[in-house]
Amino acid sequence: MPRHIIEELPIEGKVFKELHRKNNFLFWFSRLSFLIAFSGIISLIVWLLI
């Protein structure tokens, strides 16, 4: 995720930076779960449109 988007979202940016500072695995796990949720929402929208 680009840095300027993280700075526009203070809460998410703070959580991402804290996770990255504390544990790299938690950081990548949070990004992975975010991507899975994001793709799930997109597939749901596509399924509703079809």
N, C-alpha and C positions, 0 to 999 in steps of 0.2 A: 504494500500500500504506500503510495507517495507520501512524503513527509508533510506537504501542505494540507492534505486531507486530514491527517492525524491532528495537525494543529488547529484545524477548523472544528474538530470534535474534541473538546477538552477532556471529557470523561473517558472516552475510548482511548484517546492518545495517552492519558495518564496511566490507564490500566495496561496498555500495551507496553509503555516504557517501564512500568514497575515489573511486569512479568518478564520482560527482556533482561532487566537488571538482576532479578532474583533467580530466574531459571530459564534457560534457553528452550528447554523442552516444553515448558508451560506456554512460552511465547508462541512456538510453532503449533502447539496443540490448539491454542485459542484462534490462531489464524486459520488452521485447517477446519475447525468447527464453524468459524464464520463463513468460510468459503462453501462448506457443505450446506449451511442454512441458506446462504444467498442463492446457490444453484437450485436448492429445493423450492424457494419462492419463485424463481424464474420458471422452473418447470411446471409449477402449479398454475402460474399465469398463462403459460403456453397451453396447458391442458384445458384450462377454462375457455380459452379463445377458440380452440378447435371444435 
